[in-house]
């Protein structure tokens, strides 16, 4: 069964969006997991501001 050009374009667009989500979401996800799993949990302002 051959796919139409429109279906191929939709699949390629979905793959491109998925790649962008993984690329730009990976580091915030790792930071979030590290923050929520740490014991004791650090103060959020100390993580964001270098002067705090």
C-alpha distance matrix in Angstrom:
0.0 3.8 6.6 9.7 12.9 14.6 12.4 12.8 16.5 16.9 15.6 18.0 20.8 20.5 20.7 23.6 25.4 25.0 26.5 29.4 30.1 30.4 32.4 34.9 35.0 35.7 39.4 40.4 38.7 40.6 43.8 43.3 42.8 45.8 47.9 47.2 47.6 50.8 54.2 56.4 54.1 55.2 56.3 53.5 55.9 56.8 53.2 52.7 56.1 57.6 61.1 61.1
3.8 0.0 3.8 6.6 9.4 11.7 10.0 9.9 13.5 14.6 13.6 15.5 18.3 18.7 18.9 21.4 23.5 23.5 24.7 27.4 28.6 29.0 30.7 33.1 33.6 34.5 38.1 39.1 37.7 39.8 42.8 42.5 42.3 45.2 47.3 46.8 47.4 50.5 53.9 56.0 53.6 54.5 55.4 52.4 54.6 55.5 51.9 51.2 54.5 56.0 59.5 59.7
6.6 3.8 0.0 3.8 6.6 8.2 6.2 6.5 10.0 10.8 10.3 12.3 14.8 15.3 15.9 18.3 20.2 20.5 22.0 24.4 25.5 26.3 28.0 30.2 30.7 31.8 35.4 36.3 35.0 37.2 40.1 39.8 39.8 42.7 44.6 44.2 45.0 48.1 51.5 53.5 50.9 51.7 52.5 49.4 51.5 52.6 49.0 48.2 51.4 53.0 56.4 56.6
9.7 6.6 3.8 0.0 3.8 5.4 5.3 6.3 8.7 10.1 10.8 12.4 14.4 15.5 16.7 18.5 20.2 21.2 22.7 24.7 26.0 27.2 28.7 30.6 31.4 32.9 36.3 37.0 36.1 38.5 41.2 40.8 41.1 44.1 45.7 45.4 46.5 49.5 53.0 54.8 52.1 52.7 53.2 50.0 51.8 53.1 49.6 48.5 51.6 53.3 56.6 56.9
12.9 9.4 6.6 3.8 0.0 3.8 5.5 5.0 6.2 8.7 9.9 10.5 12.2 14.2 15.3 16.4 18.4 19.9 21.0 22.6 24.4 25.8 26.8 28.6 29.8 31.4 34.7 35.4 34.9 37.3 39.8 39.6 40.2 43.0 44.6 44.6 45.8 48.6 52.2 53.9 51.1 51.4 51.8 48.5 50.1 51.3 47.8 46.5 49.6 51.1 54.4 55.0
14.6 11.7 8.2 5.4 3.8 0.0 3.8 5.4 5.1 6.3 8.7 9.9 10.6 12.4 14.3 15.3 16.6 18.4 20.0 21.3 22.7 24.5 25.8 27.2 28.2 30.1 33.4 33.7 33.2 35.9 38.2 37.8 38.6 41.5 42.8 42.7 44.2 47.0 50.5 52.1 49.1 49.5 49.7 46.4 48.0 49.4 46.0 44.6 47.7 49.5 52.7 53.1
12.4 10.0 6.2 5.3 5.5 3.8 0.0 3.8 5.4 5.1 6.2 8.6 9.8 10.6 12.3 14.2 15.4 16.4 18.4 20.1 21.1 22.6 24.3 25.9 26.5 28.2 31.7 32.1 31.2 33.8 36.3 35.8 36.3 39.3 40.8 40.5 41.7 44.7 48.2 49.9 47.1 47.7 48.1 44.9 46.8 48.1 44.6 43.5 46.7 48.5 51.8 52.0
12.8 9.9 6.5 6.3 5.0 5.4 3.8 0.0 3.8 5.5 5.1 6.1 8.6 9.9 10.5 12.2 14.3 15.2 16.4 18.5 20.0 21.1 22.4 24.4 25.3 26.7 30.1 31.0 30.2 32.5 35.2 35.0 35.4 38.2 39.9 39.9 41.0 43.8 47.4 49.1 46.4 46.8 47.4 44.2 46.0 47.1 43.5 42.5 45.6 47.2 50.6 50.9
16.5 13.5 10.0 8.7 6.2 5.1 5.4 3.8 0.0 3.8 5.5 5.1 6.1 8.6 9.9 10.5 12.3 14.1 15.3 16.6 18.4 20.0 21.0 22.5 23.8 25.6 28.8 29.4 29.1 31.6 33.9 33.8 34.6 37.4 38.8 39.0 40.3 43.0 46.6 48.2 45.3 45.5 45.8 42.4 44.0 45.2 41.7 40.4 43.4 45.0 48.3 48.8
16.9 14.6 10.8 10.1 8.7 6.3 5.1 5.5 3.8 0.0 3.8 5.5 5.1 6.1 8.6 9.8 10.6 12.2 14.2 15.5 16.5 18.4 20.0 21.2 22.0 24.0 27.3 27.6 26.9 29.7 32.0 31.5 32.3 35.3 36.6 36.4 37.9 40.7 44.3 45.8 42.9 43.3 43.5 40.2 42.0 43.3 39.9 38.6 41.8 43.7 46.9 47.1
15.6 13.6 10.3 10.8 9.9 8.7 6.2 5.1 5.5 3.8 0.0 3.8 5.4 5.1 6.2 8.6 9.9 10.5 12.3 14.3 15.3 16.5 18.3 20.1 20.7 22.1 25.6 26.3 25.3 27.8 30.4 30.1 30.5 33.4 35.0 34.8 36.0 38.9 42.4 44.2 41.4 41.9 42.5 39.4 41.3 42.4 38.9 38.0 41.2 42.9 46.2 46.4
18.0 15.5 12.3 12.4 10.5 9.9 8.6 6.1 5.1 5.5 3.8 0.0 3.8 5.5 5.1 6.1 8.7 9.8 10.5 12.4 14.3 15.4 16.4 18.4 19.6 21.0 24.2 25.2 24.7 26.9 29.5 29.6 30.2 32.8 34.5 34.7 35.9 38.5 42.2 43.8 41.0 41.3 41.8 38.6 40.3 41.3 37.7 36.6 39.7 41.1 44.5 45.0
20.8 18.3 14.8 14.4 12.2 10.6 9.8 8.6 6.1 5.1 5.4 3.8 0.0 3.8 5.4 5.1 6.2 8.5 9.9 10.7 12.4 14.4 15.4 16.6 17.8 19.9 22.9 23.4 23.2 25.8 28.0 27.9 28.9 31.6 32.9 33.2 34.7 37.3 40.9 42.3 39.3 39.4 39.7 36.3 37.9 39.1 35.6 34.3 37.4 39.1 42.3 42.7
20.5 18.7 15.3 15.5 14.2 12.4 10.6 9.9 8.6 6.1 5.1 5.5 3.8 0.0 3.8 5.4 5.2 6.1 8.6 10.0 10.6 12.4 14.2 15.5 16.0 17.9 21.3 21.6 20.8 23.5 25.9 25.5 26.2 29.1 30.5 30.4 31.9 34.7 38.2 39.8 36.9 37.3 37.7 34.5 36.3 37.6 34.1 33.0 36.3 38.1 41.4 41.5
20.7 18.9 15.9 16.7 15.3 14.3 12.3 10.5 9.9 8.6 6.2 5.1 5.4 3.8 0.0 3.8 5.5 5.0 6.1 8.7 9.9 10.6 12.2 14.3 15.0 16.2 19.6 20.6 19.8 22.0 24.7 24.7 25.2 27.8 29.6 29.8 30.9 33.5 37.1 38.8 36.1 36.5 37.2 34.1 36.0 36.9 33.2 32.4 35.7 37.1 40.6 40.8
23.6 21.4 18.3 18.5 16.4 15.3 14.2 12.2 10.5 9.8 8.6 6.1 5.1 5.4 3.8 0.0 3.8 5.4 5.1 6.3 8.7 10.0 10.6 12.3 13.9 15.5 18.4 19.4 19.3 21.6 23.8 24.2 25.2 27.5 29.1 29.7 31.0 33.4 37.1 38.5 35.7 35.6 36.1 32.9 34.4 35.3 31.7 30.6 33.6 35.0 38.4 38.9
25.4 23.5 20.2 20.2 18.4 16.6 15.4 14.3 12.3 10.6 9.9 8.7 6.2 5.2 5.5 3.8 0.0 3.8 5.4 5.2 6.3 8.7 9.9 10.7 11.7 14.0 16.9 17.2 17.1 19.9 21.8 21.8 23.0 25.6 26.8 27.2 28.9 31.3 34.9 36.3 33.2 33.2 33.5 30.2 31.8 33.0 29.5 28.3 31.4 33.2 36.5 36.7
25.0 23.5 20.5 21.2 19.9 18.4 16.4 15.2 14.1 12.2 10.5 9.8 8.5 6.1 5.0 5.4 3.8 0.0 3.8 5.4 5.1 6.3 8.6 10.1 10.2 11.8 15.3 15.8 15.0 17.5 20.0 19.8 20.5 23.2 24.8 25.0 26.3 28.9 32.5 34.1 31.3 31.6 32.3 29.2 31.2 32.1 28.5 27.8 31.1 32.7 36.1 36.2
26.5 24.7 22.0 22.7 21.0 20.0 18.4 16.4 15.3 14.2 12.3 10.5 9.9 8.6 6.1 5.1 5.4 3.8 0.0 3.8 5.4 5.2 6.1 8.6 9.7 10.6 13.8 15.1 14.8 16.7 19.2 19.8 20.5 22.7 24.5 25.2 26.3 28.6 32.3 33.9 31.2 31.2 32.0 29.0 30.8 31.3 27.6 26.9 30.1 31.3 34.9 35.2
29.4 27.4 24.4 24.7 22.6 21.3 20.1 18.5 16.6 15.5 14.3 12.4 10.7 10.0 8.7 6.3 5.2 5.4 3.8 0.0 3.8 5.4 5.1 6.0 7.9 9.9 12.4 13.3 13.8 16.0 17.9 18.5 19.9 22.0 23.3 24.3 25.8 27.8 31.5 32.8 29.9 29.6 30.0 26.7 28.2 29.0 25.4 24.3 27.3 28.7 32.1 32.6
30.1 28.6 25.5 26.0 24.4 22.7 21.1 20.0 18.4 16.5 15.3 14.3 12.4 10.6 9.9 8.7 6.3 5.1 5.4 3.8 0.0 3.8 5.6 5.5 5.5 8.0 11.0 11.1 10.9 13.7 15.6 15.6 16.9 19.4 20.6 21.2 22.8 25.1 28.7 30.1 27.1 27.1 27.5 24.3 26.2 27.1 23.6 22.7 26.0 27.7 31.1 31.1
30.4 29.0 26.3 27.2 25.8 24.5 22.6 21.1 20.0 18.4 16.5 15.4 14.4 12.4 10.6 10.0 8.7 6.3 5.2 5.4 3.8 0.0 3.8 5.7 5.2 5.7 9.2 10.4 9.6 11.6 14.2 14.7 15.3 17.6 19.4 20.1 21.2 23.4 27.1 28.7 26.0 26.2 27.2 24.3 26.3 26.8 23.0 22.7 26.1 27.4 30.9 30.9
32.4 30.7 28.0 28.7 26.8 25.8 24.3 22.4 21.0 20.0 18.3 16.4 15.4 14.2 12.2 10.6 9.9 8.6 6.1 5.1 5.6 3.8 0.0 3.8 5.7 5.9 8.2 10.1 10.7 12.0 14.1 15.4 16.5 18.1 19.8 21.2 22.4 24.1 27.8 29.2 26.5 26.1 27.0 24.0 25.6 25.8 22.1 21.5 24.5 25.5 29.1 29.6
34.9 33.1 30.2 30.6 28.6 27.2 25.9 24.4 22.5 21.2 20.1 18.4 16.6 15.5 14.3 12.3 10.7 10.1 8.6 6.0 5.5 5.7 3.8 0.0 3.8 5.8 7.1 7.9 9.4 11.4 12.5 13.6 15.5 17.0 18.1 19.7 21.4 22.9 26.6 27.6 24.6 24.0 24.4 21.2 22.6 23.1 19.5 18.5 21.6 22.9 26.4 26.8
35.0 33.6 30.7 31.4 29.8 28.2 26.5 25.3 23.8 22.0 20.7 19.6 17.8 16.0 15.0 13.9 11.7 10.2 9.7 7.9 5.5 5.2 5.7 3.8 0.0 3.8 5.9 5.6 6.0 8.7 10.2 10.6 12.2 14.3 15.4 16.4 18.2 20.1 23.7 24.9 21.9 21.8 22.4 19.3 21.2 21.9 18.3 17.7 21.2 22.8 26.2 26.1
35.7 34.5 31.8 32.9 31.4 30.1 28.2 26.7 25.6 24.0 22.1 21.0 19.9 17.9 16.2 15.5 14.0 11.8 10.6 9.9 8.0 5.7 5.9 5.8 3.8 0.0 3.8 5.7 5.1 6.2 8.7 9.9 10.7 12.3 14.2 15.5 16.5 18.3 22.0 23.5 20.9 20.9 22.1 19.4 21.6 21.6 17.9 18.0 21.4 22.5 26.1 26.0
39.4 38.1 35.4 36.3 34.7 33.4 31.7 30.1 28.8 27.3 25.6 24.2 22.9 21.3 19.6 18.4 16.9 15.3 13.8 12.4 11.0 9.2 8.2 7.1 5.9 3.8 0.0 3.8 5.3 5.1 6.2 8.5 9.9 10.5 12.1 14.2 15.4 16.4 20.1 21.3 18.7 18.1 19.3 16.7 18.5 18.3 14.5 14.7 17.9 18.8 22.4 22.4
40.4 39.1 36.3 37.0 35.4 33.7 32.1 31.0 29.4 27.6 26.3 25.2 23.4 21.6 20.6 19.4 17.2 15.8 15.1 13.3 11.1 10.4 10.1 7.9 5.6 5.7 3.8 0.0 3.8 5.5 5.1 6.0 8.6 9.8 10.3 12.1 14.1 15.3 18.9 19.8 16.8 16.3 16.9 14.0 16.1 16.5 12.8 12.7 16.3 17.9 21.2 20.8
38.7 37.7 35.0 36.1 34.9 33.2 31.2 30.2 29.1 26.9 25.3 24.7 23.2 20.8 19.8 19.3 17.1 15.0 14.8 13.8 10.9 9.6 10.7 9.4 6.0 5.1 5.3 3.8 0.0 3.8 5.4 5.1 6.2 8.5 9.8 10.6 12.1 14.2 17.8 19.2 16.4 16.8 18.0 15.5 18.1 18.5 14.9 15.5 19.2 20.8 24.1 23.3
40.6 39.8 37.2 38.5 37.3 35.9 33.8 32.5 31.6 29.7 27.8 26.9 25.8 23.5 22.0 21.6 19.9 17.5 16.7 16.0 13.7 11.6 12.0 11.4 8.7 6.2 5.1 5.5 3.8 0.0 3.8 5.4 5.2 6.1 8.5 10.0 10.6 12.1 15.8 17.4 15.1 15.4 17.3 15.3 18.0 17.6 14.0 15.3 18.7 19.7 23.1 22.4
43.8 42.8 40.1 41.2 39.8 38.2 36.3 35.2 33.9 32.0 30.4 29.5 28.0 25.9 24.7 23.8 21.8 20.0 19.2 17.9 15.6 14.2 14.1 12.5 10.2 8.7 6.2 5.1 5.4 3.8 0.0 3.8 5.5 5.1 6.0 8.6 10.0 10.6 14.2 15.2 12.5 12.2 13.7 11.7 14.2 13.8 10.2 11.6 15.1 16.2 19.5 18.6
43.3 42.5 39.8 40.8 39.6 37.8 35.8 35.0 33.8 31.5 30.1 29.6 27.9 25.5 24.7 24.2 21.8 19.8 19.8 18.5 15.6 14.7 15.4 13.6 10.6 9.9 8.5 6.0 5.1 5.4 3.8 0.0 3.8 5.4 5.1 6.1 8.5 10.1 13.5 14.5 11.5 12.0 13.2 11.0 14.1 14.5 11.3 12.6 16.3 18.1 21.0 19.6
42.8 42.3 39.8 41.1 40.2 38.6 36.3 35.4 34.6 32.3 30.5 30.2 28.9 26.2 25.2 25.2 23.0 20.5 20.5 19.9 16.9 15.3 16.5 15.5 12.2 10.7 9.9 8.6 6.2 5.2 5.5 3.8 0.0 3.8 5.4 5.3 6.0 8.4 12.0 13.7 11.4 12.8 14.9 13.5 16.9 16.8 13.7 15.7 19.2 20.6 23.6 22.0
45.8 45.2 42.7 44.1 43.0 41.5 39.3 38.2 37.4 35.3 33.4 32.8 31.6 29.1 27.8 27.5 25.6 23.2 22.7 22.0 19.4 17.6 18.1 17.0 14.3 12.3 10.5 9.8 8.5 6.1 5.1 5.4 3.8 0.0 3.8 5.6 5.3 6.0 9.7 11.4 9.5 10.4 13.1 12.3 15.5 14.5 11.6 14.2 17.4 18.3 21.2 19.7
47.9 47.3 44.6 45.7 44.6 42.8 40.8 39.9 38.8 36.6 35.0 34.5 32.9 30.5 29.6 29.1 26.8 24.8 24.5 23.3 20.6 19.4 19.8 18.1 15.4 14.2 12.1 10.3 9.8 8.5 6.0 5.1 5.4 3.8 0.0 3.8 5.6 5.6 8.8 9.6 6.7 7.4 9.6 8.8 12.2 11.7 9.2 11.9 15.1 16.5 19.0 17.0
47.2 46.8 44.2 45.4 44.6 42.7 40.5 39.9 39.0 36.4 34.8 34.7 33.2 30.4 29.8 29.7 27.2 25.0 25.2 24.3 21.2 20.1 21.2 19.7 16.4 15.5 14.2 12.1 10.6 10.0 8.6 6.1 5.3 5.6 3.8 0.0 3.8 5.8 8.4 9.6 7.0 9.3 11.3 10.7 14.5 14.6 12.5 14.9 18.2 19.9 22.2 19.9
47.6 47.4 45.0 46.5 45.8 44.2 41.7 41.0 40.3 37.9 36.0 35.9 34.7 31.9 30.9 31.0 28.9 26.3 26.3 25.8 22.8 21.2 22.4 21.4 18.2 16.5 15.4 14.1 12.1 10.6 10.0 8.5 6.0 5.3 5.6 3.8 0.0 3.8 6.6 8.9 7.7 10.5 13.3 13.5 17.2 16.5 14.6 17.4 20.5 21.6 24.0 21.7
50.8 50.5 48.1 49.5 48.6 47.0 44.7 43.8 43.0 40.7 38.9 38.5 37.3 34.7 33.5 33.4 31.3 28.9 28.6 27.8 25.1 23.4 24.1 22.9 20.1 18.3 16.4 15.3 14.2 12.1 10.6 10.1 8.4 6.0 5.6 5.8 3.8 0.0 3.8 5.8 5.3 7.8 11.2 12.2 15.5 14.2 12.7 16.1 18.6 19.3 21.5 19.2
54.2 53.9 51.5 53.0 52.2 50.5 48.2 47.4 46.6 44.3 42.4 42.2 40.9 38.2 37.1 37.1 34.9 32.5 32.3 31.5 28.7 27.1 27.8 26.6 23.7 22.0 20.1 18.9 17.8 15.8 14.2 13.5 12.0 9.7 8.8 8.4 6.6 3.8 0.0 3.0 5.0 8.0 11.4 13.4 16.5 15.1 14.5 18.0 20.1 20.7 22.3 19.6
56.4 56.0 53.5 54.8 53.9 52.1 49.9 49.1 48.2 45.8 44.2 43.8 42.3 39.8 38.8 38.5 36.3 34.1 33.9 32.8 30.1 28.7 29.2 27.6 24.9 23.5 21.3 19.8 19.2 17.4 15.2 14.5 13.7 11.4 9.6 9.6 8.9 5.8 3.0 0.0 3.8 6.3 9.4 12.0 14.7 13.3 13.4 16.9 18.6 19.3 20.4 17.5
54.1 53.6 50.9 52.1 51.1 49.1 47.1 46.4 45.3 42.9 41.4 41.0 39.3 36.9 36.1 35.7 33.2 31.3 31.2 29.9 27.1 26.0 26.5 24.6 21.9 20.9 18.7 16.8 16.4 15.1 12.5 11.5 11.4 9.5 6.7 7.0 7.7 5.3 5.0 3.8 0.0 3.8 6.7 8.6 11.8 11.0 10.6 13.9 16.0 17.2 18.6 15.7
55.2 54.5 51.7 52.7 51.4 49.5 47.7 46.8 45.5 43.3 41.9 41.3 39.4 37.3 36.5 35.6 33.2 31.6 31.2 29.6 27.1 26.2 26.1 24.0 21.8 20.9 18.1 16.3 16.8 15.4 12.2 12.0 12.8 10.4 7.4 9.3 10.5 7.8 8.0 6.3 3.8 0.0 3.8 6.2 8.6 7.2 7.4 10.8 12.4 13.5 14.8 11.9
56.3 55.4 52.5 53.2 51.8 49.7 48.1 47.4 45.8 43.5 42.5 41.8 39.7 37.7 37.2 36.1 33.5 32.3 32.0 30.0 27.5 27.2 27.0 24.4 22.4 22.1 19.3 16.9 18.0 17.3 13.7 13.2 14.9 13.1 9.6 11.3 13.3 11.2 11.4 9.4 6.7 3.8 0.0 3.8 5.6 5.5 6.8 9.2 10.5 12.3 13.0 9.7
53.5 52.4 49.4 50.0 48.5 46.4 44.9 44.2 42.4 40.2 39.4 38.6 36.3 34.5 34.1 32.9 30.2 29.2 29.0 26.7 24.3 24.3 24.0 21.2 19.3 19.4 16.7 14.0 15.5 15.3 11.7 11.0 13.5 12.3 8.8 10.7 13.5 12.2 13.4 12.0 8.6 6.2 3.8 0.0 3.8 5.4 5.2 6.5 8.7 11.4 12.7 10.1
55.9 54.6 51.5 51.8 50.1 48.0 46.8 46.0 44.0 42.0 41.3 40.3 37.9 36.3 36.0 34.4 31.8 31.2 30.8 28.2 26.2 26.3 25.6 22.6 21.2 21.6 18.5 16.1 18.1 18.0 14.2 14.1 16.9 15.5 12.2 14.5 17.2 15.5 16.5 14.7 11.8 8.6 5.6 3.8 0.0 3.8 5.4 5.2 5.9 8.9 9.5 6.9
56.8 55.5 52.6 53.1 51.3 49.4 48.1 47.1 45.2 43.3 42.4 41.3 39.1 37.6 36.9 35.3 33.0 32.1 31.3 29.0 27.1 26.8 25.8 23.1 21.9 21.6 18.3 16.5 18.5 17.6 13.8 14.5 16.8 14.5 11.7 14.6 16.5 14.2 15.1 13.3 11.0 7.2 5.5 5.4 3.8 0.0 3.8 5.5 5.5 6.9 7.9 5.3
53.2 51.9 49.0 49.6 47.8 46.0 44.6 43.5 41.7 39.9 38.9 37.7 35.6 34.1 33.2 31.7 29.5 28.5 27.6 25.4 23.6 23.0 22.1 19.5 18.3 17.9 14.5 12.8 14.9 14.0 10.2 11.3 13.7 11.6 9.2 12.5 14.6 12.7 14.5 13.4 10.6 7.4 6.8 5.2 5.4 3.8 0.0 3.8 6.0 7.4 9.9 8.5
52.7 51.2 48.2 48.5 46.5 44.6 43.5 42.5 40.4 38.6 38.0 36.6 34.3 33.0 32.4 30.6 28.3 27.8 26.9 24.3 22.7 22.7 21.5 18.5 17.7 18.0 14.7 12.7 15.5 15.3 11.6 12.6 15.7 14.2 11.9 14.9 17.4 16.1 18.0 16.9 13.9 10.8 9.2 6.5 5.2 5.5 3.8 0.0 3.8 6.6 9.1 8.5
56.1 54.5 51.4 51.6 49.6 47.7 46.7 45.6 43.4 41.8 41.2 39.7 37.4 36.3 35.7 33.6 31.4 31.1 30.1 27.3 26.0 26.1 24.5 21.6 21.2 21.4 17.9 16.3 19.2 18.7 15.1 16.3 19.2 17.4 15.1 18.2 20.5 18.6 20.1 18.6 16.0 12.4 10.5 8.7 5.9 5.5 6.0 3.8 0.0 3.8 5.4 5.6
57.6 56.0 53.0 53.3 51.1 49.5 48.5 47.2 45.0 43.7 42.9 41.1 39.1 38.1 37.1 35.0 33.2 32.7 31.3 28.7 27.7 27.4 25.5 22.9 22.8 22.5 18.8 17.9 20.8 19.7 16.2 18.1 20.6 18.3 16.5 19.9 21.6 19.3 20.7 19.3 17.2 13.5 12.3 11.4 8.9 6.9 7.4 6.6 3.8 0.0 3.8 5.7
61.1 59.5 56.4 56.6 54.4 52.7 51.8 50.6 48.3 46.9 46.2 44.5 42.3 41.4 40.6 38.4 36.5 36.1 34.9 32.1 31.1 30.9 29.1 26.4 26.2 26.1 22.4 21.2 24.1 23.1 19.5 21.0 23.6 21.2 19.0 22.2 24.0 21.5 22.3 20.4 18.6 14.8 13.0 12.7 9.5 7.9 9.9 9.1 5.4 3.8 0.0 3.8
61.1 59.7 56.6 56.9 55.0 53.1 52.0 50.9 48.8 47.1 46.4 45.0 42.7 41.5 40.8 38.9 36.7 36.2 35.2 32.6 31.1 30.9 29.6 26.8 26.1 26.0 22.4 20.8 23.3 22.4 18.6 19.6 22.0 19.7 17.0 19.9 21.7 19.2 19.6 17.5 15.7 11.9 9.7 10.1 6.9 5.3 8.5 8.5 5.6 5.7 3.8 0.0
